[in-house]
Amino acid sequence: MTDNEKAMLKTIRKYESLLTKYKSLLVDILDCGYEDLALLPDTTDCHEIIENLKENGIWPNLCDILGAMANKGQDALQAALEKAQETATDEEKEEIEKLDPYEDFVLEFNCLASDLYLNHGETYNKYVPDTLEMIEDKIGLGITLE
């Protein structure tokens, strides 16, 4: 191994060690598990949500951040359903009226596995599939349709 390669390897090891320390710090700050950190690069609106939580006197942890994103998802689902009702037939309107994003949309967060569940998911997927996809993209978790 050349001196240049040795120096590069030493630098890489130094940054790997630093990255491990930062991950450990984030786990402590966000009160989550190492695997949950993988959600952060996939989430959007994270900075805005953290600022809103801090302004409301809440120390943000990953559960609060994902919860706020889930609330935004519920609001987006409600708005999409209202829009879908405008062009729906009477039969479709009846089906849509049975849906309640605030009851049907469930976020389960823990340090081992975090999941999103949507009761009556097939019905939501029938009327507002683009909104479901947008929520998955923003939160970074796939939605399990039940």
Secondary structure as UniProt FT lines:
FT   HELIX           3..30
FT   HELIX           35..42
FT   HELIX           46..55
FT   TURN            56..57
FT   HELIX           62..87
FT   HELIX           90..97
FT   HELIX           101..104
FT   STRAND          105..108
FT   STRAND          115..118
FT   TURN            119..120
FT   HELIX           121..127
FT   HELIX           129..139
FT   STRAND          143..145
//
